[in-house]
Amino acid sequence: MENNTIVINQEVIDVKKIIFDENSCPVTATMQVLGGKWKSILINAIYLTAPARFGELRRSVKGITQSMLTSQLRELEDDGIISRKIYAEIPPRVEYTLTEFGLTLSPIMLAMAKWGEEYRMSKQKE
């Protein structure tokens, strides 16, 4: 097979004929959800401590401001990655968990963590 072809579901596609742009690239769609400084950290923190409360996240995610935490949690909720449950208590209690759809990120996050560790190790050897 030539370098300018790929196989997708047994169909050979000429790479030169594919148009790459931000609207059609599935990796870009993934990075829009996971990208930025805080989202992957928050997804990981919620995954490991669920149900996670706002105050717990604020204390455990080093360096994040309250407004940034609120913003990032809203974006993750809008994207269907996390769910927010509000309890009618005084003081109000809010808990965050990954949705079923959010849990489908687990293999991606694990693969990224493995790659990141290998990358760190290779940089330390230099």
C-alpha positions in Angstrom: 0.0 0.0 0.0 1.3 3.4 -0.9 2.0 6.1 1.8 -0.8 8.3 0.5 -3.6 5.7 1.1 -5.4 4.6 4.2 -7.8 1.7 4.9 -11.0 2.4 6.7 -13.4 -0.5 7.1 -11.7 -2.4 4.3 -12.2 0.6 1.9 -9.0 2.2 0.5 -9.1 5.9 0.6 -6.6 8.2 -1.2 -5.4 10.6 1.5 -4.7 13.3 -1.0 -8.5 13.6 -1.7 -9.5 14.1 1.9 -10.2 17.6 3.0 -8.9 18.3 6.5 -10.7 21.1 8.4 -11.9 21.8 11.8 -15.5 20.9 10.9 -14.8 17.4 9.6 -11.8 16.3 11.7 -12.9 13.9 14.5 -9.7 14.5 16.5 -10.6 18.2 16.5 -14.0 17.5 17.9 -12.4 15.4 20.6 -9.9 18.1 21.5 -12.6 20.7 21.6 -14.2 18.8 24.5 -10.9 17.7 26.2 -8.7 20.7 25.3 -7.6 23.4 27.5 -5.6 23.4 30.8 -8.4 22.2 33.1 -10.9 19.9 31.4 -8.8 16.7 31.4 -7.8 17.4 35.0 -11.4 17.9 36.0 -12.6 14.8 34.1 -9.9 12.7 35.9 -10.7 14.2 39.3 -14.4 13.6 38.9 -13.8 10.0 37.6 -11.6 9.2 40.6 -13.6 10.9 43.4 -17.3 10.7 42.1 -19.5 12.0 43.3 -17.3 15.1 43.5 -18.5 18.3 45.2 -17.6 21.7 44.0 -15.5 22.6 47.1 -13.6 19.3 46.9 -12.8 20.0 43.3 -11.7 23.6 44.1 -9.3 22.3 46.8 -8.0 19.3 44.9 -7.4 21.0 41.5 -4.4 23.1 42.3 -4.3 26.6 40.7 -7.8 26.7 39.3 -9.9 29.8 40.2 -13.5 29.5 41.3 -14.8 31.3 38.1 -12.6 29.0 35.9 -13.9 25.9 37.7 -17.5 27.1 37.3 -16.9 27.8 33.6 -15.2 24.5 32.8 -17.8 22.5 34.7 -20.6 24.2 32.8 -18.8 23.4 29.5 -18.4 19.8 30.4 -22.0 19.6 31.4 -23.1 21.3 28.2 -21.1 18.7 26.2 -22.8 15.9 28.1 -19.6 14.7 29.8 -20.6 15.3 33.4 -23.9 15.6 35.2 -24.7 18.0 38.1 -27.0 17.0 40.9 -28.3 19.8 43.1 -29.6 18.9 46.6 -32.2 21.1 48.2 -30.3 21.6 51.4 -29.0 24.5 53.4 -26.2 25.2 52.5 -26.9 23.9 49.0 -24.9 20.8 48.0 -23.9 20.1 44.4 -22.3 16.9 43.2 -20.7 16.1 39.8 -20.4 12.7 38.2 -19.4 11.5 34.7 -22.4 10.7 32.5 -22.6 7.4 30.7 -21.3 9.3 27.7 -18.5 10.8 29.8 -17.4 7.3 30.9 -16.8 6.4 27.3 -13.8 8.8 27.5 -12.1 6.3 29.9 -10.1 4.4 27.3 -9.1 7.7 25.6 -8.0 9.2 29.0 -6.1 6.1 29.9 -4.3 6.0 26.5 -3.4 9.7 26.9 -2.1 9.1 30.4 0.1 6.2 29.2 1.4 8.3 26.3 2.0 11.3 28.6 4.0 9.1 31.0 6.1 7.7 28.1 6.7 11.2 26.8 7.8 12.4 30.2 10.2 9.5 30.6 11.7 10.1 27.2 12.2 13.8 28.0 13.9 13.0 31.3 16.4 10.8 29.4 17.5 13.7 27.2 
